[in-house]
Amino acid sequence: MNEKIGQIGYNPSSLFNAQDILKIGKLLDVRPNVSSIWIPESWGREAFVMLGAIAAMTKRIKLGTSIVSMFSRTPATLAMAASTLDNISSNRTIIGIGASTPVLAEDWHGISFEHPLRRMREYLMCFKIISRAETLDFDGEFFKLKNMRILHPSSRKRIPVYLGAVNSGMIKLAAEEADGIILYLRPLDEIKKTTEFIKSVLSSKSNFEISSVFITAVSDKHPDLARSRAAKTLAFYVAVGKYYNKFLSSHGFEDEVKQITTEYEKNGIDSTMKYVTDSMLDSLTINGSVEECIKSLKRFASSGISLPILQVNPVKDNEQSINDSLLLIENV
């Protein structure tokens, strides 16, 4: 097992309030083994406003979106947001983008969730051209953009883009066209296979970041509650995430996925965690005491991941959860 983890990313869950997240950002900025803070976006907070606020009170830590949906912004809107954040943060922006889900695309943004892989390929091309401050003339299947150029580009020519990916097509696209990949809810054995596949596609491409977000719940005082918190979060994503549901069902957890989904439809989220088995929980999440979480993190880091990102969920008390997660980071 690889005993040295290196850099870590921190992704505060939506269960933290905005003031908590600002505090977390400031505390992480002085911890050199934390390279980045990542703000998710679904139907809650807007990622760039939160990252802009963090940028104003930090100097070092990189600022990532994990992830924003390509259906929520045009390539031009994303490029303007990325360039603005990059300028006010002195070039610390990382754009994590993904297809998201049909529910969010259609029911939240009112856009048909069609041909995500082909659309993403065009989307990345347009974003790169705009971010380089080049005049955009693009006649694609999904985007037809004419004779426009960004007015206030970033001071650097290339803003890093990481692609959130589940299936092999999107993983291959990330390896070919992006600067990194963001994986989520992949069992440990599957992560090893995925990192091997990515490296085979990369060929001579260097500096490609293989990152993975891990549901994390840590508490030295209440390790059992931390385990339950991680199980509840995992059950929620299994129940509502079409792709994660299908993927995990076909990768060793068919019975658990079926039971969780059925229970969620009947009685809601609170009673679903009882169907998350120990095998499922340990294969997908980081949970328990600080010592237990360090062991889990090292197991995942040995799978080929270059940047583990901790999606920290508060356990019982937000303030104590922040302290426990910082204790975990400091002892890795």
Secondary structure, DSSP 4 states (H G I P E B T S, - for coil): -------EEEEE-TTS-HHHHHHHHHHHTT-TTEEEEEE--SSS--HHHHHHHHHHT-SS-EEEES-EETTTS-HHHHHHHHHHHHHHTTS-EEEEEE---HIIIIIIS------HHHHHHHHHHHHHHHHTTPPEEEE-SS-EEEEE--SS--SSS---EEEE--SHHHHHHHHHHSSEEEEES--HHHHHHHHHHHHHHHTT--S-EEEEEEEEEE-SS-HHHHHHHHHHHHHHHHHH-HHHHHHHHTTT-HHHHHHHHHHHHHH-GGGTGGG--HHHHHHHEEEESHHHHHHHHHHHHTTT-SEEEEEE---S-HHHHHHHHHHHHHH-
